[in-house]
Amino acid sequence: MAAAGTTFAFRAMDVAGTSTAGEIEAESKAQVSEQLRQRGLIVLDVSEKSEPFKIENLWRTWKKIDTRELAVFSRQFATLVASGMPMLRSLSTLEEQTQDERIKEAIAGVRSDVEAGSTLEQAMERQPEVFDRLYRAMVRSGEQSGRLEDSLDRIAYQVEKADALRRQVKSALMYPALVLGFAMVVLVAVVAFVIPVFAGIFKEMSEENPAEETSLPIPTQMCVSASEVLTGYWYILIPATIALAVGFFRWKRSKRGKEAWDRFVLRLPAQIGDVIQKVALARWSRTFAGSVSAGVPMLQAIKLTGESSGNVVLEKAMEDVYDSVKRGGSLARPIQANEIFPPMVGHMVAVGEETGQLENLLSKIADFYEAEVDAKVKALTSLIEPLMIVFVGGIVGFIVIAMYLPMFSLYENVR
């Protein structure tokens, strides 16, 4: 809901067809629409004016929408509409019980716009951070065909599957990430606090035995130098690390950076690239199947599926598919020609085209790759854990040996 005194921009026309536009201060869009109707105007559009930049809104730009909450909203919305509950009442009910604040605000905006006379798709278009283009296209298809409840049901199923896939990968990698993070903290603590103690001992030893001043073993010198850099230049290292991290994420968000990163991760060894490819294929096939089943026009479905695939390599592959279909060509041929798609995908899409069962075969592809992701992630997790233990243990062992090597040298000299 808009706060009291919010400024709204409107477009309207009178009975003679003359257009007019302006701004009105009101509590809600519905109130603006009512004021315009009282003036004898036909409402065309009402939208809340954009607020100026505020520091407190910066976090909202970075924070992503909770996919689980969006899946719950989509399923409940589909259920309420299918039950015959009026649209405005359904939206009001969902607004009251939704937990995520950003989704709650988006629902409130959608309800106000629908109450003001907008279609559901038009209202969702004003909330792009919650409802992406594919989501809105499926809603529009449902509204135009008069089968909105079916489209909402497909949307709910698709969002639930996407959320389940994301959580599956996230939960499998959570434990290795936590262990690796904890190990790195311990290593930094050892380098920053333990090694300096040994360095002090080595300094005393060198002062008592000037002839042995330069006789520290190379591993020991490496550890002591790393400790001196960390403890002596932390005020440079910390900002530099933060700047590098921010720079990396900004680069990865850019068009060129995202393309380079997506191509790089697909080539990662130890089955990591294979898992990433299968996750992208599972998301792509599920999204494509959902858009086709919802009645989204094929060219639009191809374009939106590529944009929502989450991988630039797949998006570019779908551009080739788009060009082929636009020229009246085959859907399967450019898929078969692109290396991002395994041969099975191309053959199943070709069979789907020939038999008119494209939606069903795309769903089967999605089911297959989701199962593959489950098996591959478990295998990858079982591989990462021992490798991580060997890596961390190797570093700790190196530090321990490096710290005790001078002790052995001193013992030999005493003998």
SULBEL-V272414 format. One record per residue. N is the residue number from 1. PSI is psi in degrees with one decimal (none if undefined). NEAR is the number of other ideal C-beta (glycine too) atoms within 12 Angstrom. Layout:
N&PSI&NEAR  N&PSI&NEAR
This chain:
1&143.5&24  2&149.8&28  3&162.2&15  4&138.3&11  5&12.8&14  6&142.1&25  7&129.9&23  8&140.3&36  9&140.3&23  10&156.0&34  11&136.2&25  12&172.6&30  13&155.8&19  14&-177.7&16  15&-19.6&10  16&-5.9&10  17&7.9&11  18&126.2&14  19&148.8&16  20&154.1&22  21&157.7&19  22&-164.2&20  23&143.2&19  24&139.5&33  25&122.3&20  26&177.4&28  27&-26.9&20  28&166.9&27  29&-34.7&37  30&-38.4&27  31&-37.8&26  32&-46.6&38  33&-40.8&31  34&-41.7&21  35&-40.3&25  36&-38.5&31  37&-36.8&19  38&-25.7&13  39&-2.9&19  40&21.8&15  41&150.9&29  42&120.5&21  43&127.8&33  44&-41.8&24  45&140.3&30  46&126.8&41  47&147.1&30  48&134.5&31  49&143.1&20  50&137.7&13  51&150.7&13  52&161.3&9  53&135.3&10  54&142.0&11  55&-39.5&9  56&-15.6&10  57&-3.1&15  58&-39.0&10  59&-33.2&12  60&-28.6&19  61&-35.9&14  62&-31.3&13  63&130.6&15  64&156.7&18  65&137.2&31  66&109.2&23  67&-34.5&27  68&-44.4&23  69&-37.4&27  70&-36.3&37  71&-41.9&30  72&-45.7&23  73&-45.5&41  74&-43.6&39  75&-44.3&26  76&-38.0&32  77&-44.3&43  78&-41.6&33  79&-44.4&20  80&-43.0&29  81&-40.7&32  82&-28.1&20  83&-8.6&16  84&4.7&12  85&136.3&19  86&150.1&15  87&-49.8&28  88&-38.7&26  89&-37.9&19  90&-45.3&30  91&-39.2&34  92&-40.7&24  93&-45.1&22  94&-35.2&34  95&-38.0&29  96&-34.9&16  97&-5.7&19  98&134.5&31  99&-38.3&18  100&125.1&25  101&-38.8&18  102&-39.3&26  103&-38.2&36  104&-44.5&27  105&-38.8&24  106&-41.5&36  107&-41.2&40  108&-41.4&32  109&-41.2&37  110&-45.1&41  111&-42.1&36  112&-41.5&35  113&-41.4&37  114&-40.0&33  115&-29.7&28  116&-2.9&37  117&0.6&27  118&156.6&30  119&165.8&22  120&-41.1&37  121&-40.6&31  122&-39.0&24  123&-40.4&35  124&-26.6&39  125&-24.8&26  126&0.8&32  127&58.5&35  128&-21.5&18  129&-18.2&23  130&-46.5&34  131&105.5&35  132&179.1&31  133&-38.0&24  134&-42.3&41  135&-47.2&43  136&-35.5&32  137&-39.4&37  138&-36.5&47  139&-44.1&43  140&-41.7&32  141&-41.6&33  142&-39.1&35  143&-41.7&28  144&-33.3&19  145&-8.4&19  146&16.4&11  147&53.6&22  148&-39.0&30  149&-35.3&27  150&-42.6&24  151&-41.8&37  152&-36.5&39  153&-41.2&29  154&-40.3&37  155&-46.2&44  156&-44.3&33  157&-42.7&27  158&-45.3&44  159&-38.2&40  160&-43.3&28  161&-42.9&31  162&-40.4&38  163&-40.4&28  164&-40.3&27  165&-43.8&37  166&-43.4&29  167&-33.0&22  168&-48.2&29  169&-42.4&30  170&-44.9&21  171&-34.4&19  172&-32.8&27  173&-4.9&28  174&-46.4&17  175&-50.1&19  176&-37.7&27  177&-41.5&19  178&-43.1&16  179&-43.9&23  180&-41.8&22  181&-44.2&17  182&-41.0&16  183&-39.7&24  184&-36.5&19  185&-44.0&16  186&-42.3&20  187&-41.9&29  188&-40.9&24  189&-40.2&19  190&-45.7&28  191&-37.0&33  192&-30.4&24  193&-31.8&18  194&-47.0&25  195&-40.1&33  196&-31.2&25  197&-46.5&18  198&-37.1&27  199&-38.0&30  200&-40.4&18  201&-43.3&22  202&-34.1&33  203&-42.7&20  204&-40.1&16  205&-41.7&25  206&-32.4&22  207&-36.0&13  208&-28.0&15  209&81.6&19  210&-29.5&11  211&-21.3&11  212&14.5&21  213&-37.3&15  214&19.2&15  215&13.1&21  216&134.4&29  217&154.4&23  218&-44.9&16  219&-39.0&23  220&-42.6&33  221&-38.7&21  222&-45.8&22  223&-42.8&35  224&-41.7&33  225&-42.2&21  226&-40.2&27  227&-41.6&32  228&-39.9&21  229&-44.1&20  230&-43.8&27  231&-28.1&23  232&-22.8&16  233&30.9&17  234&-31.7&17  235&-16.0&13  236&-40.4&14  237&-42.9&20  238&-52.6&14  239&-36.2&13  240&-41.1&15  241&-43.8&17  242&-43.1&14  243&-40.4&14  244&-42.0&14  245&-45.9&14  246&-43.4&15  247&-39.5&15  248&-45.8&17  249&-34.1&16  250&-41.2&15  251&-41.7&17  252&-24.3&20  253&-20.9&17  254&161.4&15  255&-48.5&14  256&-41.9&14  257&-41.5&18  258&-41.4&23  259&-45.1&21  260&-41.3&18  261&-43.9&24  262&-37.0&29  263&-36.4&24  264&-46.0&19  265&-26.9&24  266&-17.5&28  267&5.4&19  268&141.0&17  269&-174.1&15  270&35.3&19  271&1.2&25  272&-47.2&26  273&-36.3&23  274&-41.8&26  275&-43.2&34  276&-40.6&34  277&-43.0&34  278&-35.2&39  279&-45.3&39  280&-40.5&42  281&-38.9&43  282&-44.2&42  283&-42.9&41  284&-50.4&45  285&-37.5&45  286&-41.9&42  287&-43.1&48  288&-44.2&46  289&-42.7&38  290&-41.1&41  291&-37.8&45  292&-44.1&38  293&-27.3&31  294&-6.2&41  295&14.2&26  296&133.5&37  297&142.9&21  298&-46.9&27  299&-42.0&24  300&-38.3&27  301&-42.1&35  302&-46.0&38  303&-46.9&27  304&-36.1&32  305&-41.7&45  306&-43.4&36  307&-31.2&27  308&7.3&32  309&-23.8&36  310&3.6&30  311&125.8&34  312&-33.7&29  313&-44.0&32  314&-37.7&39  315&-42.5&31  316&-35.3&24  317&-38.7&34  318&-23.2&38  319&-39.1&23  320&-40.0&29  321&-42.5&39  322&-47.2&27  323&-39.0&21  324&-47.8&26  325&-36.9&28  326&-33.4&19  327&1.3&14  328&12.8&11  329&-167.5&17  330&150.3&23  331&-35.6&37  332&-31.8&30  333&-50.2&22  334&-27.4&30  335&-42.2&41  336&-27.0&26  337&-12.8&19  338&132.5&27  339&-15.9&20  340&-25.1&34  341&123.2&36  342&156.9&23  343&-35.9&16  344&-39.7&22  345&-47.4&39  346&-42.7&28  347&-40.0&20  348&-37.3&35  349&-39.8&40  350&-43.4&24  351&-40.1&22  352&-40.3&28  353&-44.9&27  354&-35.1&15  355&-7.7&14  356&19.0&11  357&36.1&20  358&-42.8&31  359&-46.9&31  360&-41.9&20  361&-34.6&31  362&-38.6&38  363&-38.1&29  364&-38.0&25  365&-44.2&36  366&-45.0&38  367&-42.4&23  368&-47.0&23  369&-28.4&37  370&-40.0&33  371&-38.6&19  372&-41.8&30  373&-42.4&37  374&-48.8&25  375&-42.2&20  376&-39.3&30  377&-40.7&35  378&-41.6&22  379&-39.4&20  380&-40.1&31  381&-43.1&29  382&-24.7&19  383&-38.5&22  384&-40.5&27  385&-50.9&23  386&-35.9&16  387&-39.8&21  388&-40.2&27  389&-43.0&19  390&-41.3&15  391&-52.6&20  392&-43.7&26  393&-36.2&18  394&-41.5&16  395&-45.4&26  396&-43.8&23  397&-39.8&18  398&-44.0&25  399&-45.1&29  400&-47.6&21  401&-42.7&20  402&-36.3&32  403&-27.5&32  404&-11.6&21  405&-43.4&26  406&-32.3&33  407&-41.6&21  408&-39.7&19  409&-41.5&21  410&-40.9&23  411&-40.4&12  412&-39.2&12  413&-37.0&15  414&-39.7&12  415&none&7
